[in-house]
């Protein structure tokens, strides 16, 4: 005869084993982190009058894969915030800077340096004749009579006075109107030309004289050598070239042009001095007929 108490005890023990095993299995399946905790229908192994042969209820567990997590869903479809795919910022390619084309500065054409010509190779008389010819042509173009009697005694006397002044300027290396302590009218007086060279101004009633008006023009140039003039290298190779330079200086100067443009001034003295340095010093002095009656 079977002992009923032993049978009942064994059934209770079996149910306990099954219950423990179910809990452990649920924990393994749910990873221990689910929100539903599996509850057996009869945790204490008792029933409501059963015979001990009934099976305990199988605990229900929520799979971790379907659980709603508070974290970020790996597939981007849960209640969590999906990780946004980063926006790719294109790498900017620097715009190449164009290299400026360098401006080529043209090389100035060098003026050939000429070998200086000895000053004794040039004639002061030739410069005088060429300069006188140019001035007379200029007066004709202006409707005036040319200066006359270039070889007369009066012109020779005026030439001597002019040359005296040119040599004094060369000695001082300076363009000046006064030399040897003499002003222009004092020089005319010293060479006994003051009264002789007066003249009446055309169309006017007053007398033109060295005391009141300018009777003298001066200049310096070079011959047979390079020299600088207004930043340019200049070379006069002969007497005509240097005479042209002096003529253009005098007629291009308003004051000097007026001196050479008197209608009643009928004689012109020229004094020209060429130095050992190829400098050309020039003085011009005008003279009238001395007739003041008309």
Secondary structure, DSSP 4 states (H G I P E B T S, - for coil): ---HHHHHHHHHHHHHHHHHHHHHHHHHHHTT--SPPP--TTTTS--SS--S-SPPPPPP---TTTS--SS--TTS-SSSPPPPPPPPPPPPPPPPPPPPPPPPPPPPPPPPPPPPPPGGGS-HHHHHHHHHHHHHHHHHHTT-PPP--TTSHHHHHHHHHHHHHHHHHHHHTS--S-BTTB-HHHHHHHTT-TTTT-EEPTTSSSEE-TTTS--EEEEEEE-SSEEEETTEEEE--SHHHHHHHHHHHHHTSHHHHHHTT-TTEEEEEEEEEE-TTSEEEEEEEEEE-S----
